[in-house]
């Protein structure tokens, strides 16, 4: 799990919170989350108001807000199991996307398993073999290897293979396969002996998260229940979070000022309707015309 380092750049007095959240990723991109209603960041006494939301009461010993239980039926889960699966899948994809933005990746790879060398329908066994290969590669050829591996369920809906992002590959060998697709040379990795492998050089490290996320499908998510759903190197650089409170009607001015200060441009905007507040997600990336290696 990734732990975000939190740095408060500009907030109001304790208790008033923020309506803009900035997340700066180590690969040079950033995301701004703009909230329609302010959220509380911290407060000396978050319960100083006598007004409580409907259905909430103050727990007498700690003073925390808790849901009022009037009947034993109130303790039964209110969320449909299908909704819980969707929430879990969304969280998994979010974590994969976060890790994908923590490194400037060099290689995008795919690894399959031959039926005579592995039980490719056994998810747990495939995961073990993938982890072992990554560990051996790091120990023997690339001591600074950085990786993010995500499984995909094959078209037969039984077999598994892996997609990996790699950087700092040391002496790991990539051989030109003689195939060119979409203007890119397709490489093979002789060190992978459990099946077939392909590798391409990453051309756009900012778009790669979209490619790696799509392989985590709901079917794969269900079949991998109770197991690790992705593998990632330890010690990745961590994103940094900052919080701002903009005045009503001044939110976009603050967003543009943040983007200008970071030297980034807005590339994508999406909206999400929430229970308490709606959220606008604004993606920021370096201007490719001004970006230098």
N, C-alpha and C positions, 0 to 999 in steps of 0.2 A: 504494500500500500504506500502511496505517496503522501508525504506530509508537507503541506504548503507553508512556507515561511510567510508570516503576516507582518507587514509594515504599514502603519497608519500614517499616510502622508498629510491628509487634511480632513478632519471631521469636526462636527459641531461639539458643543458641550456634551458631557456624558449623559446618555439617556435619549438624545435626539437622533443619533445614528447617522445613516448614510443612504443615498439613493443612487450612487454610482460606485461600482466595484471594478477595479482594474486588475487584470491578471497578466503579468509579463512572463513569457515562456523563454527558456534558455536558448531556443532555436532562433530567437530574434522576432518572433511574432507576439501578438498580444490579443486579449479579448476584453471588451468593456461590457458590463452588464448594467443596464439602465432600468431602474425600478420605478414604477408609477407612484408607489407610496414608499416613504422612507422606512428602512429597517433598523433595528437597534443593534449597534455594534457592542456597546458595553455601557454599564450604568452603575453608579454607586448603590442605588436601590431600585432595581428594575420593577419592583412591585409597589412603588410609592403611590401609584394611582389607586383609588378605591374602586374604580370601574373595571370589572373583569368581563372577558368575553362570555357569551352564552354557553352554559354547560361546564364552566370552569369554576373551581373553588380554590381557596388558599389552604394548603396543607398546614396544620397548626404547629408542627414541630420545626419545620424548616422554612416555612413561608413560601414554598414553591407553588406555582400554579399546577393543578392536577385536574383531570377530568372527573366530574362528579358521577358517581356510580349510584343509581337509584334502584337497580334491579340486577340480578345475576346475569340476565340476558345482555346487559350492557357490556359484559366482559367478552362476549363472543366476537370473533373477528368480523369486521364490517366490510372488508375488502374481498372481492372475488379473487380466487386463486389465479385466474387468468390475468387479472390486473397486476397481481404481485409478480408474476413471471415477467410481464412487460416492464415493470419498474426495475426488476433485477437486471434484465437485459439492457435497459437504458443506462443503468449505473455501470455495468460492465463496459459498454461502449464508451461511456464518458471517461472511465479510467484509462482505457486503451488510447483514446484520443489525447489525454493529458500526457501520458508517457511518450506518445509519438511526437509531441511538441517539445520534449525536453532535450532532444539531441538533433544535430544536423547529420542526418543519415547519409551513408555512402552507397549501400547496396540494398536492393529489394529482391528477396529470394523466395523460392518455393521448393519444398522438400516433400517427396512422396515416399511411400513404403511399398517395397515389392512383396507380394504375398508369400514368396519362398524365404523371405528374411525377417518378416514381422507379421504379427496378427494385426493387420491394419483396420480391422473392425473393432478392436479392443482399445477404447480411448485411453484408458489408464496405462496400458502397455506402450502405446504410441507416445504418450507424454513422457514416460520414463526414458525411452530411447532418444527422444528429442533433447531432453535435458542433459542426458549423458553425453551426447555429441557436442552440445554447446560447451559443457564443462571441459571436455577433453580438448576441444579446439582452443579454449582460453588457456588451459594449462600447458599445451604443447606448442601452439603456434601464434597465439595472439593474447598476451597477458593483459592487455588493456581492452579486450573485446567488449563492445556494448551491443546489446541485442534486445529485441522485442519480438516475441514469437506468438502468433495467433493461429489456432486450429481452424480448419474448414472441413465441413462434411462434404464428401465427394458426391457427384451426381447420382451415384447408386444408392445414396441415403444410408450407407452402411460403413463405408471406409472413410478414414481421416487422413488428411495431409496438413502441412504447416506452411504458413507464410511468415517470413522473418524480415525484420529490418536489422541491418548490421552496420557497425562502424568500428574503426580501429581494428581492422582484420589482420594486421601483422603479416605473417608469412602464409596465410591461408591462400591456396591457389585457386584462381579463376581462369578457366580455359575458354577461349573463343570457340563457340559451337559451329561457327560458320553460318549461322542464321541471323538475319536482321529483320526486326519487326518494328513497325512504326518509327523507323529511322534509328533504332537502338540495337546494338549488338547483344545477342543472347549468349550468356556465358553458362558453363557448367562448373560444378564444384566437385573435383575428383575425390576430395576428402569425405564426401557423403557417399557411403557404400551400402546404405540400407534401401536404396531405391533411386529414383530419378531426381535431378536437381536442375533448377534454372536460376539465373541471377542477372539483373540489369542494374546499371548505375543509376542512382537517384538523380533526376534532373531538377526536380522542384521539391525541396524538403518541406515546403509549406502545404503542399497539396497531398503529401504522402499519407497523412492521417486519414483522409477520406478513403483511400484505397485499402488501408489495413483494417478499418472499422467494418467495411462491408462484408468481410469474411465471417464475422461473428453473427450468424443467422439465428433465428429463434429455434430452429431445429437442433443446431449444434449446441445452443445454450441449454436446451432441455436434456439432451443426451449426455452432456458433461456435468450434470447436476452432482454436487458433492465433491467435485474435483476442481483443480486449478483451471481457469478458463483462458489464461495467457501466462507467458513467462517473460520476465523482464530482469535485466541486470540490476544488481545492487549498486547503490551509490550514484544514481543519476542526479544531475543538477536539478534543483527544485524550482518551481515557479515562485514568483513573488507577488503578493497581493497588496493592493492599496485601496483605501476607501475615501470617498469624497461626498460632501453634502452640498448640492447645488440648489439655488433658490428656484422657486416655481417659475417655469418658463425660461430658465437659464441653463437647463440640463444639456441641450445640444451644444451650446456655446462652450460649456465645460468639457464636453466630449471632444470637440474639435481642438480645444487648447491642449488637452492631454495628448491627442494624436500628433499635434505639431511638436510638442515638447519631446516626444519619443522619436520623431522623424519617421512616422509610419503613416500609411494611407488606409482608409476604410475600404475593404474589399467585399464585404458581405454583411447583410443585416437580416435578422429573423426575429419573430415575435412569439412569445409563449404566454397564454392566458393562465394565470395562477389563481389559487383560492383567495389569497389575501391581496396580492399585487401582481400586475402583469409585468413581464420582463422583456426587454429588448436586448438581443445579443448582437454586438457589433465586433466583427473580426478586423484586426489590424495586421498589416504586413508591410515589410519594407517596399519602397518604390523600386521596382526592378530596374528602371532606367538609371537610378542613382546608386543601386546596390553594388558593393564591391566585394570581392572574395576576401 
